[in-house]
C-alpha cells in the first residue's frame, strides 16, 4: 500500500445513549508528535490510525494546542481521536 498523500486528524464526538456520531472537530493544527504526548499509540499502531478514547486529561491538553477550543461535554458525549488518510489510487 502506498503512503497517504494527505492525513487528517479529528476528535469525534459520539452520543452516549446511542453511539451515533454527532460532530467531528478538525485538529490538524496539532502535530502528530504533540498528539503522541497525550495519546499513547498501541505497539502495532505507531502512526495512530486506530481509534483512541479521549478522557478529560487528554481533552484539556488538546484544547491547550488549539486556536479554536472544543467544548467537551463528557456527560452527554464520548470522544475519540481518529486519523484518516487520503491515498493515491
Buried (B, 14 or more C-beta within 10 A) or exposed (E): EEEBEEBBBBBBBBEEEEEEEEEBBEBEEBEBEBBEEBBEBEEEEEEBBEEBEBEEEBBEBBBEBBEEEBEBEEEEBBBBBBBEBEEEE
